[in-house]
Amino acid sequence: MKDYIIVGFGFAGIAFTHILEKNKKQFLVFDADLPKSTTTAAALFNPVILKRFTAAWKATEQMQLLQTFYEEMEARLGERIMEELPTFRKFASLEEQNNWFMASDRPSLSEYLLAKIEREINPNILGEFGFGRVLQTGRIDTKKMVSLYTKLLEKEGLICREKFDFSALEIKEDGVCYKGVSARRIVFCEGYNVVENPYFNYLPMQGCKGELLTFSAPKLQLYSVVKSNGFIIPFGENNYKIGTTYVLDDKTNMPTESGREELLEKLKDLISCDFEIIEQEVGIRPTILDRRPLLGTHPEYESLCILNGLGTRGAMLAPYTATALFSHLENSEELDKEMNISRFYKRFYKKSE
């Protein structure tokens, strides 16, 4: 018997799988290689919400785990996937400058915000009111991470590349059985696809479509992330991404002309040099109404578990939430009430009536 079956192999599934391997648990992953927000996402890690100059939820706890977690992942994969990148916030007014200095004095932000104004960070980046620098930021190469980890598990016979068939899942007294594979627990890490999960589709998965443009700009020579109305991220060889859009009423994986135009407008507001668009990407972020992750066990079946709802901060949240769920399931440690799905049990019972 396996210890776990894992369904889905984006940020959540990968993080939980890594922790299982680290703790010598037996598992099998099922992943259909459907479009993932993980591989589309910019995958930045940044402890500050730069729109309001506030600390991200549980930022300190997440940052304490992040470095070690991805270094362990790199050792497992044999390649670098984490890149430290400076991040600059473009100021739109003198008021934002003042707000930055006030925020940098707060205990929760002082280690992340540099209390000075950079007047120019790049001759091709427009910034009348200057820029503020965020510390301890970077990005995860998610396409490389997913690809390398998938290949390793395929060689070891630990991943099945097929769509999960819920009709084939049997719930037993001592766990679950799926197509002849028995396990103590099954953990669903499906991202937005949880809306098709008959056991967890009562959860308020909102979902948010985001689009990114990849562009080439040889004259830009930018080696940091720049955040304004949008953000620019360097990817090497004069290639960059500009993001992102937020659309709630469209859950298709098709690029849109409106998304392209919105991103082009953001790009032209940030840079003054020539550029060429290379690619347009789309992903559906697994966002929740209260903007908190979804962790825990089914209200009626303890062998059915979920790790989801990482939203736009998967790179930071994945190590923290996966660690918390494992500690809860294996060591009976309490889950934080803000991310425990027990906060939505009433929705389940109401739907079951």
C-alpha positions as MATLAB code, in Angstrom:
seq = 'MKDYIIVGFGFAGIAFTHILEKNKKQFLVFDADLPKSTTTAAALFNPVILKRFTAAWKATEQMQLLQTFYEEMEARLGERIMEELPTFRKFASLEEQNNWFMASDRPSLSEYLLAKIEREINPNILGEFGFGRVLQTGRIDTKKMVSLYTKLLEKEGLICREKFDFSALEIKEDGVCYKGVSARRIVFCEGYNVVENPYFNYLPMQGCKGELLTFSAPKLQLYSVVKSNGFIIPFGENNYKIGTTYVLDDKTNMPTESGREELLEKLKDLISCDFEIIEQEVGIRPTILDRRPLLGTHPEYESLCILNGLGTRGAMLAPYTATALFSHLENSEELDKEMNISRFYKRFYKKSE';
ca = [
       0.000    0.000    0.000;
       1.179    3.505   -0.852;
       1.126    6.258    1.719;
      -0.249    8.801   -0.738;
      -1.750    9.259   -4.168;
      -1.225   12.795   -5.489;
      -3.440   14.251   -8.208;
      -1.931   17.215  -10.037;
       1.687   18.265  -10.482;
       1.835   22.045  -10.424;
       3.368   24.042   -7.571;
       1.191   22.391   -4.918;
       1.688   18.820   -6.139;
       5.418   19.233   -6.642;
       5.936   20.754   -3.200;
       3.968   18.006   -1.458;
       5.726   15.291   -3.478;
       9.125   16.680   -2.516;
       8.191   16.609    1.166;
       6.968   13.019    0.833;
      10.273   12.004   -0.743;
      12.205   13.828    1.968;
      10.269   11.884    4.600;
      10.616    8.558    2.769;
       6.900    8.094    2.108;
       5.582    5.873   -0.663;
       3.514    7.693   -3.308;
       2.203    7.740   -6.852;
       1.387   10.891   -8.836;
      -1.365   11.232  -11.440;
      -1.093   14.174  -13.810;
      -2.650   14.592  -17.239;
      -0.271   17.367  -18.322;
      -3.208   19.750  -18.670;
      -2.426   23.485  -19.017;
      -1.038   24.649  -15.656;
      -0.975   28.123  -14.171;
       2.347   27.010  -12.627;
       4.201   26.816  -15.938;
       2.600   29.993  -17.255;
       3.119   32.023  -14.100;
       5.940   34.513  -13.677;
       6.702   32.565  -10.460;
       8.177   35.481   -8.568;
       8.801   35.293   -4.859;
       8.318   38.630   -3.162;
       7.281   39.084    0.493;
       5.607   42.457   -0.142;
       2.302   43.389   -1.761;
       3.600   46.292   -3.811;
       0.253   47.785   -4.670;
      -0.306   48.784   -1.039;
       3.186   48.432    0.492;
       2.066   45.776    2.965;
       3.555   42.432    3.934;
       2.093   39.386    2.212;
       0.070   37.009    4.372;
       2.463   34.929    6.538;
       5.382   36.467    4.633;
       7.969   35.812    7.355;
       6.950   32.177    7.800;
       7.020   31.616    4.036;
      10.406   33.254    3.561;
      11.922   31.162    6.355;
      11.161   27.982    4.378;
      11.671   29.190    0.829;
      15.464   29.202    0.460;
      16.063   25.768    1.971;
      13.125   24.209    0.126;
      14.267   25.266   -3.354;
      17.906   24.448   -2.613;
      16.745   20.921   -1.752;
      14.729   20.838   -4.976;
      17.797   21.921   -6.959;
      19.846   19.148   -5.357;
      17.163   16.612   -6.305;
      16.870   17.895   -9.893;
      20.576   18.518  -10.443;
      20.033   22.001  -11.880;
      19.384   25.532  -10.705;
      15.739   26.592  -10.702;
      15.899   29.540   -8.273;
      17.242   32.898   -9.360;
      17.663   35.850   -7.047;
      16.464   38.977   -8.840;
      16.326   42.533   -7.491;
      12.823   44.000   -7.607;
      12.072   47.693   -8.041;
       8.727   49.390   -7.491;
       8.136   52.363   -9.759;
       6.574   55.324   -7.942;
       3.706   57.155   -9.594;
       3.721   60.211   -7.291;
       5.364   61.974   -4.375;
       2.663   60.470   -2.169;
       3.846   56.973   -3.084;
       7.388   57.956   -2.185;
       6.205   59.058    1.269;
       4.156   55.884    1.698;
       7.240   53.833    0.852;
       9.305   55.477    3.599;
       6.498   55.007    6.097;
       6.158   51.329    5.148;
       9.913   50.711    5.413;
       9.760   51.789    9.071;
       7.250   49.093   10.005;
       8.738   46.057   11.803;
       7.003   43.658    9.412;
       8.548   45.349    6.348;
      11.861   46.863    7.444;
      13.900   43.818    6.334;
      12.250   43.802    2.905;
      12.068   47.478    1.859;
      15.193   49.569    1.310;
      14.541   53.017    2.799;
      15.845   55.090   -0.099;
      14.746   56.228   -3.542;
      16.603   55.121   -6.657;
      16.322   57.933   -9.171;
      17.307   55.826  -12.187;
      17.711   52.068  -12.506;
      17.979   51.800  -16.298;
      18.109   54.458  -19.042;
      15.269   52.702  -20.885;
      12.928   52.455  -17.887;
      10.628   55.439  -17.429;
      10.315   56.674  -13.837;
       9.723   60.360  -13.112;
       9.333   59.804   -9.355;
      12.015   57.148   -8.970;
      11.952   53.610   -7.656;
      12.018   51.689   -4.384;
      13.962   48.441   -4.005;
      12.488   45.297   -2.461;
      14.930   42.872   -0.862;
      14.961   39.044   -0.795;
      13.145   38.635   -4.112;
      13.589   36.399   -7.132;
      11.876   33.853   -9.359;
      11.535   30.112   -9.869;
      12.038   28.566  -13.307;
       8.795   26.623  -13.193;
       8.966   25.115  -16.680;
      12.353   23.611  -15.884;
      11.169   22.470  -12.443;
       8.069   20.701  -13.768;
       9.914   19.159  -16.715;
      12.906   17.845  -14.748;
      10.894   16.524  -11.824;
       8.395   14.823  -14.135;
      11.216   13.068  -16.013;
      12.767   11.847  -12.758;
       9.471   10.416  -11.533;
       8.769    8.817  -14.921;
      12.101    6.977  -14.763;
      11.220    5.745  -11.274;
       7.684    4.746  -12.236;
       6.151    7.189   -9.780;
       3.975    9.271  -12.100;
       1.108    8.311  -14.412;
       0.392   10.750  -17.244;
      -3.363   10.390  -17.421;
      -6.466   12.315  -16.459;
      -7.828   11.255  -13.099;
     -11.086    9.284  -13.353;
     -13.172    9.991  -10.255;
     -15.539    7.128  -11.041;
     -12.635    4.705  -10.498;
     -11.857    5.991   -6.982;
     -12.948    3.687   -4.172;
     -13.063    4.979   -0.589;
     -12.179    2.261    1.922;
     -12.125    2.143    5.723;
      -8.325    2.266    5.765;
      -7.780    4.600    2.809;
      -8.528    4.668   -0.907;
      -8.046    2.482   -3.960;
      -7.646    3.789   -7.509;
      -7.300    1.398  -10.457;
      -5.680   -1.228   -8.272;
      -3.429    1.224   -6.383;
      -4.195    1.390   -2.654;
      -3.094    4.290   -0.464;
      -3.730    5.639    3.010;
      -4.620    9.039    1.595;
      -5.152   10.900   -1.644;
      -4.209   14.571   -1.976;
      -5.825   16.657   -4.713;
      -3.541   19.409   -6.036;
      -5.468   20.236   -9.197;
      -5.473   24.016   -9.188;
      -8.488   25.494  -10.930;
      -9.504   22.015  -12.158;
     -10.850   21.324   -8.658;
     -14.150   22.708   -9.963;
     -14.568   19.297  -11.667;
     -13.743   17.351   -8.494;
     -16.994   15.869   -7.072;
     -15.556   15.733   -3.552;
     -14.223   19.293   -3.311;
     -16.202   21.306   -5.851;
     -18.216   22.851   -3.007;
     -15.202   25.030   -2.213;
     -15.422   28.637   -3.478;
     -12.854   28.371   -6.244;
     -13.131   31.649   -8.112;
     -10.325   31.280  -10.609;
      -8.664   34.215  -12.330;
      -7.395   34.278  -15.901;
      -4.000   35.873  -16.406;
      -2.095   36.615  -19.601;
       1.612   37.317  -20.173;
       3.584   38.558  -23.167;
       7.139   37.491  -23.896;
       9.083   40.115  -25.794;
      12.582   40.752  -27.101;
      14.312   44.097  -26.463;
      18.092   44.011  -27.138;
      18.569   47.637  -26.066;
      16.794   47.235  -22.729;
      19.598   45.407  -20.876;
      17.497   45.000  -17.742;
      18.638   42.621  -14.985;
      15.928   43.172  -12.389;
      12.155   42.947  -11.977;
      10.319   46.251  -12.360;
       6.819   46.596  -10.925;
       4.379   49.350  -11.771;
       0.862   48.904  -13.150;
       2.360   45.743  -14.623;
       5.724   44.076  -14.162;
       8.712   43.213  -16.346;
      10.859   40.150  -15.671;
      14.153   39.380  -17.465;
      14.589   35.830  -18.805;
      18.008   36.091  -20.425;
      19.165   36.532  -24.024;
      17.359   39.900  -24.258;
      13.998   38.229  -23.588;
      11.501   39.496  -21.021;
       7.937   38.949  -19.854;
       5.372   41.673  -19.194;
       2.391   40.812  -17.013;
      -0.214   40.455  -16.062;
      -3.963   40.654  -16.584;
      -6.723   39.715  -14.108;
      -9.999   38.492  -15.604;
     -12.688   36.693  -13.582;
     -15.419   36.034  -16.156;
     -13.332   34.145  -18.743;
     -11.941   30.721  -17.796;
     -10.740   29.659  -21.249;
      -7.074   28.992  -22.013;
      -7.220   31.064  -25.188;
      -5.194   34.301  -25.522;
      -7.284   37.408  -26.121;
      -6.741   40.546  -28.140;
      -7.944   42.643  -25.196;
      -5.325   41.014  -22.974;
      -2.624   41.686  -25.536;
      -3.605   45.347  -25.842;
      -3.707   45.799  -22.069;
      -0.224   44.337  -21.695;
       1.160   46.391  -24.571;
      -0.151   49.536  -22.895;
       1.580   48.541  -19.633;
       4.801   47.819  -21.491;
       4.846   51.152  -23.331;
       4.270   52.888  -19.993;
       7.395   51.235  -18.572;
      10.047   51.205  -21.299;
      11.237   53.666  -23.950;
      13.176   51.357  -26.292;
      12.014   49.207  -29.214;
      10.676   45.718  -28.610;
       9.220   42.736  -30.484;
       6.458   40.478  -29.143;
       7.390   36.788  -29.270;
       4.638   34.914  -27.433;
       1.373   35.356  -25.540;
       0.585   32.926  -22.697;
      -2.506   32.213  -20.610;
      -3.082   30.571  -17.239;
      -5.991   30.217  -14.828;
      -4.864   30.997  -11.289;
      -6.533   28.975   -8.509;
      -7.814   31.929   -6.510;
     -10.269   31.734   -3.617;
     -12.864   34.281   -2.526;
     -11.053   35.024    0.753;
      -7.605   34.837   -0.909;
      -6.329   32.127    1.410;
      -5.091   28.621    0.503;
      -7.224   25.491    0.731;
      -5.734   22.794    2.972;
      -7.240   19.946    4.912;
      -9.429   16.873    4.739;
     -12.886   16.231    3.362;
     -15.658   16.787    5.945;
     -16.800   13.146    5.653;
     -13.790   11.203    4.338;
     -10.511   11.728    6.198;
      -8.536    9.903    3.517;
      -9.462   12.596    0.952;
      -7.241   15.683    1.254;
      -6.642   18.881   -0.652;
      -3.787   21.323   -1.254;
      -4.935   24.164   -3.474;
      -5.712   27.851   -3.766;
      -2.153   29.196   -3.990;
      -3.308   31.973   -6.309;
      -0.676   34.398   -7.602;
       1.926   33.505   -4.968;
       2.523   29.831   -5.650;
       6.328   30.101   -5.527;
       6.177   31.310   -1.918;
       3.081   29.516   -0.698;
       3.887   26.028   -2.008;
       6.694   25.171    0.456;
       4.764   26.671    3.390;
       1.404   25.059    2.679;
       2.810   21.662    1.694;
       4.847   21.544    4.906;
       1.810   22.531    6.958;
      -0.418   19.885    5.350;
       2.163   17.126    5.812;
       2.641   18.058    9.490;
      -1.121   18.047    9.942;
      -1.657   14.645    8.323;
       1.386   12.864    9.741;
       1.915   14.601   13.096;
      -1.616   15.860   13.900;
      -0.422   19.470   13.997;
      -3.217   22.025   13.788;
      -3.714   23.849   10.505;
      -3.992   27.612   10.582;
      -7.724   28.389   10.633;
      -7.337   30.885    7.797;
      -6.264   28.161    5.354;
      -8.061   25.123    6.789;
     -10.963   24.113    4.521;
     -13.031   23.554    7.648;
     -13.921   27.235    7.240;
     -16.101   26.127    4.305;
     -17.637   22.944    5.745;
     -21.004   24.708    6.035;
     -21.022   25.067    2.247;
     -20.557   21.323    1.909;
     -23.420   20.424    4.237;
     -25.676   23.018    2.627;
     -24.921   21.621   -0.829;
     -25.554   18.071    0.435;
     -29.039   18.896    1.709;
];
